[in-house]
Amino acid sequence: MTVICTDGTKFVGGFKPGQTWIKGSFKRTLMDVSNDRVKYSLVNKKERETSLDCFVNWVFSGAKLDVGKRVVLCSNCQRDMEIKDHINRCECGMRVKILH
């Protein structure tokens, strides 16, 4: 199974403190990742700790890494264009294809 980021790209890497994972209305911000334990903070600032296996299962059940909005300049009109899909269209009609 592939883990996807909020901008549609594949997640490649590891768990690091400061990452925010989103699934539905749940947000979990990693505070500490040690050998087999993960400490994270919820939206209401409560801290919780769980095993790494349990957190990985939660991520594979549909959570996405929050990377914010991905914005590029259109090469035709120089406007900011938010990347949402594999192929995006600017207001001027220019198409931008994103390779994952």
Chimera marker file (.cmm) of the C-alpha trace (Angstrom):
<marker_set name="trace">
<marker id="1" x="0.000" y="0.000" z="0.000" r="1" g="1" b="0" radius="0.5"/>
<marker id="2" x="1.188" y="3.494" z="-0.827" r="1" g="1" b="0" radius="0.5"/>
<marker id="3" x="1.094" y="6.404" z="1.578" r="1" g="1" b="0" radius="0.5"/>
<marker id="4" x="0.120" y="9.685" z="-0.066" r="1" g="1" b="0" radius="0.5"/>
<marker id="5" x="0.841" y="13.274" z="0.973" r="1" g="1" b="0" radius="0.5"/>
<marker id="6" x="-1.864" y="15.953" z="0.937" r="1" g="1" b="0" radius="0.5"/>
<marker id="7" x="-0.523" y="17.378" z="-2.333" r="1" g="1" b="0" radius="0.5"/>
<marker id="8" x="-0.912" y="13.999" z="-4.075" r="1" g="1" b="0" radius="0.5"/>
<marker id="9" x="2.727" y="12.921" z="-4.098" r="1" g="1" b="0" radius="0.5"/>
<marker id="10" x="3.974" y="9.645" z="-2.642" r="1" g="1" b="0" radius="0.5"/>
<marker id="11" x="5.453" y="9.672" z="0.851" r="1" g="1" b="0" radius="0.5"/>
<marker id="12" x="9.021" y="8.443" z="0.798" r="1" g="1" b="0" radius="0.5"/>
<marker id="13" x="10.988" y="8.651" z="3.993" r="1" g="1" b="0" radius="0.5"/>
<marker id="14" x="10.560" y="8.057" z="7.677" r="1" g="1" b="0" radius="0.5"/>
<marker id="15" x="8.679" y="9.430" z="10.627" r="1" g="1" b="0" radius="0.5"/>
<marker id="16" x="10.244" y="12.593" z="12.053" r="1" g="1" b="0" radius="0.5"/>
<marker id="17" x="9.222" y="14.973" z="14.834" r="1" g="1" b="0" radius="0.5"/>
<marker id="18" x="7.201" y="17.889" z="13.495" r="1" g="1" b="0" radius="0.5"/>
<marker id="19" x="5.326" y="15.934" z="10.821" r="1" g="1" b="0" radius="0.5"/>
<marker id="20" x="1.545" y="16.332" z="10.849" r="1" g="1" b="0" radius="0.5"/>
<marker id="21" x="-0.572" y="13.390" z="9.713" r="1" g="1" b="0" radius="0.5"/>
<marker id="22" x="-4.235" y="13.859" z="8.779" r="1" g="1" b="0" radius="0.5"/>
<marker id="23" x="-7.045" y="11.324" z="8.494" r="1" g="1" b="0" radius="0.5"/>
<marker id="24" x="-10.540" y="12.751" z="8.286" r="1" g="1" b="0" radius="0.5"/>
<marker id="25" x="-10.905" y="15.306" z="11.069" r="1" g="1" b="0" radius="0.5"/>
<marker id="26" x="-8.039" y="13.806" z="13.082" r="1" g="1" b="0" radius="0.5"/>
<marker id="27" x="-4.641" y="15.529" z="13.061" r="1" g="1" b="0" radius="0.5"/>
<marker id="28" x="-1.642" y="14.038" z="14.804" r="1" g="1" b="0" radius="0.5"/>
<marker id="29" x="1.619" y="15.954" z="15.059" r="1" g="1" b="0" radius="0.5"/>
<marker id="30" x="4.651" y="13.827" z="15.873" r="1" g="1" b="0" radius="0.5"/>
<marker id="31" x="6.618" y="15.048" z="18.866" r="1" g="1" b="0" radius="0.5"/>
<marker id="32" x="9.077" y="12.209" z="19.417" r="1" g="1" b="0" radius="0.5"/>
<marker id="33" x="9.909" y="9.037" z="17.512" r="1" g="1" b="0" radius="0.5"/>
<marker id="34" x="12.154" y="6.607" z="19.353" r="1" g="1" b="0" radius="0.5"/>
<marker id="35" x="12.956" y="2.915" z="18.840" r="1" g="1" b="0" radius="0.5"/>
<marker id="36" x="9.484" y="1.427" z="19.042" r="1" g="1" b="0" radius="0.5"/>
<marker id="37" x="7.395" y="4.268" z="20.544" r="1" g="1" b="0" radius="0.5"/>
<marker id="38" x="5.756" y="7.320" z="19.009" r="1" g="1" b="0" radius="0.5"/>
<marker id="39" x="4.665" y="10.362" z="21.014" r="1" g="1" b="0" radius="0.5"/>
<marker id="40" x="2.210" y="12.638" z="19.237" r="1" g="1" b="0" radius="0.5"/>
<marker id="41" x="0.018" y="15.637" z="19.938" r="1" g="1" b="0" radius="0.5"/>
<marker id="42" x="-3.640" y="15.880" z="18.982" r="1" g="1" b="0" radius="0.5"/>
<marker id="43" x="-5.441" y="19.008" z="17.771" r="1" g="1" b="0" radius="0.5"/>
<marker id="44" x="-6.567" y="19.806" z="21.312" r="1" g="1" b="0" radius="0.5"/>
<marker id="45" x="-2.900" y="19.678" z="22.454" r="1" g="1" b="0" radius="0.5"/>
<marker id="46" x="-3.294" y="16.433" z="24.397" r="1" g="1" b="0" radius="0.5"/>
<marker id="47" x="-0.204" y="14.269" z="24.190" r="1" g="1" b="0" radius="0.5"/>
<marker id="48" x="-0.480" y="10.566" z="23.578" r="1" g="1" b="0" radius="0.5"/>
<marker id="49" x="2.012" y="7.752" z="23.171" r="1" g="1" b="0" radius="0.5"/>
<marker id="50" x="1.629" y="4.534" z="21.231" r="1" g="1" b="0" radius="0.5"/>
<marker id="51" x="3.723" y="1.823" z="19.665" r="1" g="1" b="0" radius="0.5"/>
<marker id="52" x="5.308" y="2.422" z="16.290" r="1" g="1" b="0" radius="0.5"/>
<marker id="53" x="3.424" y="-0.568" z="14.817" r="1" g="1" b="0" radius="0.5"/>
<marker id="54" x="0.083" y="0.879" z="15.901" r="1" g="1" b="0" radius="0.5"/>
<marker id="55" x="0.921" y="4.280" z="14.393" r="1" g="1" b="0" radius="0.5"/>
<marker id="56" x="2.084" y="2.707" z="11.127" r="1" g="1" b="0" radius="0.5"/>
<marker id="57" x="-1.196" y="0.762" z="10.906" r="1" g="1" b="0" radius="0.5"/>
<marker id="58" x="-3.110" y="4.036" z="11.413" r="1" g="1" b="0" radius="0.5"/>
<marker id="59" x="-1.085" y="5.690" z="8.626" r="1" g="1" b="0" radius="0.5"/>
<marker id="60" x="-1.706" y="2.776" z="6.250" r="1" g="1" b="0" radius="0.5"/>
<marker id="61" x="-5.439" y="2.927" z="6.990" r="1" g="1" b="0" radius="0.5"/>
<marker id="62" x="-5.665" y="6.180" z="5.042" r="1" g="1" b="0" radius="0.5"/>
<marker id="63" x="-3.754" y="8.949" z="6.806" r="1" g="1" b="0" radius="0.5"/>
<marker id="64" x="-1.914" y="11.533" z="4.708" r="1" g="1" b="0" radius="0.5"/>
<marker id="65" x="1.173" y="13.593" z="5.483" r="1" g="1" b="0" radius="0.5"/>
<marker id="66" x="0.311" y="17.298" z="5.574" r="1" g="1" b="0" radius="0.5"/>
<marker id="67" x="2.766" y="19.119" z="3.325" r="1" g="1" b="0" radius="0.5"/>
<marker id="68" x="0.678" y="22.259" z="2.820" r="1" g="1" b="0" radius="0.5"/>
<marker id="69" x="-0.179" y="23.709" z="-0.537" r="1" g="1" b="0" radius="0.5"/>
<marker id="70" x="2.194" y="23.209" z="-3.418" r="1" g="1" b="0" radius="0.5"/>
<marker id="71" x="2.352" y="26.310" z="-5.600" r="1" g="1" b="0" radius="0.5"/>
<marker id="72" x="4.264" y="26.776" z="-8.860" r="1" g="1" b="0" radius="0.5"/>
<marker id="73" x="4.483" y="29.647" z="-11.311" r="1" g="1" b="0" radius="0.5"/>
<marker id="74" x="2.745" y="29.232" z="-14.649" r="1" g="1" b="0" radius="0.5"/>
<marker id="75" x="5.387" y="29.442" z="-17.382" r="1" g="1" b="0" radius="0.5"/>
<marker id="76" x="2.962" y="31.275" z="-19.659" r="1" g="1" b="0" radius="0.5"/>
<marker id="77" x="1.381" y="34.024" z="-17.502" r="1" g="1" b="0" radius="0.5"/>
<marker id="78" x="3.563" y="33.898" z="-14.321" r="1" g="1" b="0" radius="0.5"/>
<marker id="79" x="0.546" y="33.451" z="-11.996" r="1" g="1" b="0" radius="0.5"/>
<marker id="80" x="0.715" y="31.263" z="-8.907" r="1" g="1" b="0" radius="0.5"/>
<marker id="81" x="-0.980" y="27.941" z="-9.559" r="1" g="1" b="0" radius="0.5"/>
<marker id="82" x="-1.839" y="25.444" z="-6.831" r="1" g="1" b="0" radius="0.5"/>
<marker id="83" x="-0.958" y="21.855" z="-7.719" r="1" g="1" b="0" radius="0.5"/>
<marker id="84" x="-3.868" y="19.555" z="-6.872" r="1" g="1" b="0" radius="0.5"/>
<marker id="85" x="-3.951" y="16.756" z="-9.450" r="1" g="1" b="0" radius="0.5"/>
<marker id="86" x="-1.685" y="14.913" z="-11.856" r="1" g="1" b="0" radius="0.5"/>
<marker id="87" x="-2.601" y="17.391" z="-14.624" r="1" g="1" b="0" radius="0.5"/>
<marker id="88" x="-3.485" y="20.954" z="-13.605" r="1" g="1" b="0" radius="0.5"/>
<marker id="89" x="-4.808" y="23.789" z="-15.743" r="1" g="1" b="0" radius="0.5"/>
<marker id="90" x="-3.972" y="27.464" z="-15.202" r="1" g="1" b="0" radius="0.5"/>
<marker id="91" x="-6.524" y="30.262" z="-15.742" r="1" g="1" b="0" radius="0.5"/>
<marker id="92" x="-4.717" y="31.191" z="-18.955" r="1" g="1" b="0" radius="0.5"/>
<marker id="93" x="-5.281" y="27.688" z="-20.349" r="1" g="1" b="0" radius="0.5"/>
<marker id="94" x="-1.745" y="26.332" z="-19.886" r="1" g="1" b="0" radius="0.5"/>
<marker id="95" x="-1.576" y="22.723" z="-18.659" r="1" g="1" b="0" radius="0.5"/>
<marker id="96" x="0.969" y="21.581" z="-16.084" r="1" g="1" b="0" radius="0.5"/>
<marker id="97" x="1.693" y="17.877" z="-15.719" r="1" g="1" b="0" radius="0.5"/>
<marker id="98" x="3.186" y="16.612" z="-12.447" r="1" g="1" b="0" radius="0.5"/>
<marker id="99" x="5.329" y="13.496" z="-12.442" r="1" g="1" b="0" radius="0.5"/>
<marker id="100" x="5.151" y="11.456" z="-9.247" r="1" g="1" b="0" radius="0.5"/>
<link id1="1" id2="2" r="1" g="1" b="0" radius="0.2"/>
<link id1="2" id2="3" r="1" g="1" b="0" radius="0.2"/>
<link id1="3" id2="4" r="1" g="1" b="0" radius="0.2"/>
<link id1="4" id2="5" r="1" g="1" b="0" radius="0.2"/>
<link id1="5" id2="6" r="1" g="1" b="0" radius="0.2"/>
<link id1="6" id2="7" r="1" g="1" b="0" radius="0.2"/>
<link id1="7" id2="8" r="1" g="1" b="0" radius="0.2"/>
<link id1="8" id2="9" r="1" g="1" b="0" radius="0.2"/>
<link id1="9" id2="10" r="1" g="1" b="0" radius="0.2"/>
<link id1="10" id2="11" r="1" g="1" b="0" radius="0.2"/>
<link id1="11" id2="12" r="1" g="1" b="0" radius="0.2"/>
<link id1="12" id2="13" r="1" g="1" b="0" radius="0.2"/>
<link id1="13" id2="14" r="1" g="1" b="0" radius="0.2"/>
<link id1="14" id2="15" r="1" g="1" b="0" radius="0.2"/>
<link id1="15" id2="16" r="1" g="1" b="0" radius="0.2"/>
<link id1="16" id2="17" r="1" g="1" b="0" radius="0.2"/>
<link id1="17" id2="18" r="1" g="1" b="0" radius="0.2"/>
<link id1="18" id2="19" r="1" g="1" b="0" radius="0.2"/>
<link id1="19" id2="20" r="1" g="1" b="0" radius="0.2"/>
<link id1="20" id2="21" r="1" g="1" b="0" radius="0.2"/>
<link id1="21" id2="22" r="1" g="1" b="0" radius="0.2"/>
<link id1="22" id2="23" r="1" g="1" b="0" radius="0.2"/>
<link id1="23" id2="24" r="1" g="1" b="0" radius="0.2"/>
<link id1="24" id2="25" r="1" g="1" b="0" radius="0.2"/>
<link id1="25" id2="26" r="1" g="1" b="0" radius="0.2"/>
<link id1="26" id2="27" r="1" g="1" b="0" radius="0.2"/>
<link id1="27" id2="28" r="1" g="1" b="0" radius="0.2"/>
<link id1="28" id2="29" r="1" g="1" b="0" radius="0.2"/>
<link id1="29" id2="30" r="1" g="1" b="0" radius="0.2"/>
<link id1="30" id2="31" r="1" g="1" b="0" radius="0.2"/>
<link id1="31" id2="32" r="1" g="1" b="0" radius="0.2"/>
<link id1="32" id2="33" r="1" g="1" b="0" radius="0.2"/>
<link id1="33" id2="34" r="1" g="1" b="0" radius="0.2"/>
<link id1="34" id2="35" r="1" g="1" b="0" radius="0.2"/>
<link id1="35" id2="36" r="1" g="1" b="0" radius="0.2"/>
<link id1="36" id2="37" r="1" g="1" b="0" radius="0.2"/>
<link id1="37" id2="38" r="1" g="1" b="0" radius="0.2"/>
<link id1="38" id2="39" r="1" g="1" b="0" radius="0.2"/>
<link id1="39" id2="40" r="1" g="1" b="0" radius="0.2"/>
<link id1="40" id2="41" r="1" g="1" b="0" radius="0.2"/>
<link id1="41" id2="42" r="1" g="1" b="0" radius="0.2"/>
<link id1="42" id2="43" r="1" g="1" b="0" radius="0.2"/>
<link id1="43" id2="44" r="1" g="1" b="0" radius="0.2"/>
<link id1="44" id2="45" r="1" g="1" b="0" radius="0.2"/>
<link id1="45" id2="46" r="1" g="1" b="0" radius="0.2"/>
<link id1="46" id2="47" r="1" g="1" b="0" radius="0.2"/>
<link id1="47" id2="48" r="1" g="1" b="0" radius="0.2"/>
<link id1="48" id2="49" r="1" g="1" b="0" radius="0.2"/>
<link id1="49" id2="50" r="1" g="1" b="0" radius="0.2"/>
<link id1="50" id2="51" r="1" g="1" b="0" radius="0.2"/>
<link id1="51" id2="52" r="1" g="1" b="0" radius="0.2"/>
<link id1="52" id2="53" r="1" g="1" b="0" radius="0.2"/>
<link id1="53" id2="54" r="1" g="1" b="0" radius="0.2"/>
<link id1="54" id2="55" r="1" g="1" b="0" radius="0.2"/>
<link id1="55" id2="56" r="1" g="1" b="0" radius="0.2"/>
<link id1="56" id2="57" r="1" g="1" b="0" radius="0.2"/>
<link id1="57" id2="58" r="1" g="1" b="0" radius="0.2"/>
<link id1="58" id2="59" r="1" g="1" b="0" radius="0.2"/>
<link id1="59" id2="60" r="1" g="1" b="0" radius="0.2"/>
<link id1="60" id2="61" r="1" g="1" b="0" radius="0.2"/>
<link id1="61" id2="62" r="1" g="1" b="0" radius="0.2"/>
<link id1="62" id2="63" r="1" g="1" b="0" radius="0.2"/>
<link id1="63" id2="64" r="1" g="1" b="0" radius="0.2"/>
<link id1="64" id2="65" r="1" g="1" b="0" radius="0.2"/>
<link id1="65" id2="66" r="1" g="1" b="0" radius="0.2"/>
<link id1="66" id2="67" r="1" g="1" b="0" radius="0.2"/>
<link id1="67" id2="68" r="1" g="1" b="0" radius="0.2"/>
<link id1="68" id2="69" r="1" g="1" b="0" radius="0.2"/>
<link id1="69" id2="70" r="1" g="1" b="0" radius="0.2"/>
<link id1="70" id2="71" r="1" g="1" b="0" radius="0.2"/>
<link id1="71" id2="72" r="1" g="1" b="0" radius="0.2"/>
<link id1="72" id2="73" r="1" g="1" b="0" radius="0.2"/>
<link id1="73" id2="74" r="1" g="1" b="0" radius="0.2"/>
<link id1="74" id2="75" r="1" g="1" b="0" radius="0.2"/>
<link id1="75" id2="76" r="1" g="1" b="0" radius="0.2"/>
<link id1="76" id2="77" r="1" g="1" b="0" radius="0.2"/>
<link id1="77" id2="78" r="1" g="1" b="0" radius="0.2"/>
<link id1="78" id2="79" r="1" g="1" b="0" radius="0.2"/>
<link id1="79" id2="80" r="1" g="1" b="0" radius="0.2"/>
<link id1="80" id2="81" r="1" g="1" b="0" radius="0.2"/>
<link id1="81" id2="82" r="1" g="1" b="0" radius="0.2"/>
<link id1="82" id2="83" r="1" g="1" b="0" radius="0.2"/>
<link id1="83" id2="84" r="1" g="1" b="0" radius="0.2"/>
<link id1="84" id2="85" r="1" g="1" b="0" radius="0.2"/>
<link id1="85" id2="86" r="1" g="1" b="0" radius="0.2"/>
<link id1="86" id2="87" r="1" g="1" b="0" radius="0.2"/>
<link id1="87" id2="88" r="1" g="1" b="0" radius="0.2"/>
<link id1="88" id2="89" r="1" g="1" b="0" radius="0.2"/>
<link id1="89" id2="90" r="1" g="1" b="0" radius="0.2"/>
<link id1="90" id2="91" r="1" g="1" b="0" radius="0.2"/>
<link id1="91" id2="92" r="1" g="1" b="0" radius="0.2"/>
<link id1="92" id2="93" r="1" g="1" b="0" radius="0.2"/>
<link id1="93" id2="94" r="1" g="1" b="0" radius="0.2"/>
<link id1="94" id2="95" r="1" g="1" b="0" radius="0.2"/>
<link id1="95" id2="96" r="1" g="1" b="0" radius="0.2"/>
<link id1="96" id2="97" r="1" g="1" b="0" radius="0.2"/>
<link id1="97" id2="98" r="1" g="1" b="0" radius="0.2"/>
<link id1="98" id2="99" r="1" g="1" b="0" radius="0.2"/>
<link id1="99" id2="100" r="1" g="1" b="0" radius="0.2"/>
</marker_set>
